[in-house]
Amino acid sequence: MSAPSRFDAPGRTAAVGLVLPAALADAADGQRLLALRPGSGHGTAGDVTVADVLTLLQVDFPGLYRRICDETGRVRRYVNLYLDGEDIRDLDGASTVLPDRAELLVLQSIAGG
């Protein structure tokens, strides 16, 4: 079992789990589950968004962020983020509000023939 994420600290609100495929774990210090808690600057538990989670990644796991988001900050076309089985693109995209203890599943599309 890996050590808890450094995001998993007292005083932060709205725990959000980011579940990574094995192919992205190397960019997250080998972790497949990151427990992210946007700080008070990101609002209250009721208004933490996917964009807030991506902002945390950009600061604390820049390599992982670059593999999920393009140079404009948008989720890459071949990367899908799911909240409760729903693609965030079918919800409100990066503006999707996350409930406390939500899990975002990251999946990369596989191309082949």
C-alpha positions in Angstrom: 0.0 0.0 0.0 1.4 3.4 -0.9 1.8 6.3 1.5 -1.1 8.8 1.7 -1.0 11.6 -0.7 0.4 14.9 0.6 -3.0 16.3 -0.3 -4.6 14.2 2.4 -4.0 16.7 5.2 -6.1 18.1 8.0 -7.6 21.5 7.4 -8.4 21.0 3.7 -12.0 20.5 2.5 -13.9 18.5 -0.1 -11.8 15.3 -0.4 -11.8 14.2 -4.0 -10.2 10.9 -5.1 -8.5 10.9 -8.5 -8.2 7.4 -9.7 -5.4 6.9 -12.2 -4.7 4.1 -14.7 -1.4 2.3 -14.3 0.0 4.1 -17.3 -0.2 7.4 -15.5 0.9 6.3 -12.0 4.6 7.0 -12.8 3.7 10.7 -13.1 2.1 10.6 -9.6 5.0 9.0 -7.7 3.7 5.6 -8.4 0.3 6.3 -6.8 -3.0 5.1 -8.5 -5.2 7.0 -6.1 -4.6 10.6 -5.2 -6.7 12.1 -2.3 -7.0 15.8 -3.3 -8.4 18.4 -1.0 -8.6 21.9 -2.5 -7.8 24.5 0.1 -10.0 27.3 1.3 -9.1 29.4 -1.7 -11.0 27.0 -3.8 -14.4 27.5 -2.0 -16.4 25.3 0.2 -17.2 21.6 -0.1 -20.3 22.4 -2.2 -18.5 24.3 -5.0 -15.2 22.5 -5.7 -15.0 21.8 -9.4 -13.0 19.6 -11.7 -11.0 22.8 -12.6 -10.0 23.1 -9.0 -8.7 19.5 -9.0 -6.8 20.2 -12.2 -5.3 23.3 -10.7 -3.9 21.2 -7.8 -2.4 18.8 -10.3 -0.8 21.6 -12.3 1.0 22.8 -9.1 1.8 19.5 -7.4 2.1 17.0 -10.2 3.0 19.0 -13.3 4.0 15.9 -15.3 0.7 14.3 -14.6 -1.2 17.5 -15.4 0.5 17.8 -18.8 -0.5 14.2 -19.6 -4.1 15.0 -18.7 -4.4 18.6 -20.0 -3.2 20.2 -23.2 -1.2 23.5 -23.4 -4.5 25.5 -23.2 -5.5 23.8 -19.9 -8.3 21.7 -21.4 -8.6 18.0 -20.8 -6.9 16.3 -23.8 -9.2 14.8 -26.4 -8.0 11.3 -25.7 -8.4 11.6 -21.9 -11.7 11.1 -20.3 -12.6 12.0 -16.7 -15.6 10.3 -15.2 -17.7 11.3 -12.2 -20.0 8.6 -11.0 -19.8 6.9 -14.4 -20.6 10.1 -16.3 -18.0 11.7 -18.6 -17.5 15.3 -17.4 -17.9 16.4 -21.0 -21.5 15.3 -20.8 -21.9 17.3 -17.5 -20.5 20.8 -17.1 -16.9 20.0 -18.2 -14.2 21.5 -16.0 -17.0 23.6 -14.3 -18.6 20.4 -13.0 -19.2 20.7 -9.2 -17.9 17.8 -7.2 -19.6 16.5 -4.1 -17.5 15.8 -1.0 -15.7 12.5 -1.3 -16.2 12.3 -5.0 -14.1 10.1 -7.2 -12.9 11.2 -10.6 -11.7 8.3 -12.8 -9.1 9.1 -15.4 -9.2 6.9 -18.6 -7.1 7.3 -21.7 -8.5 6.3 -25.0 -6.6 3.5 -26.7 -6.3 3.6 -30.5 -5.4 0.7 -32.6 -6.4 -1.3 -35.6 
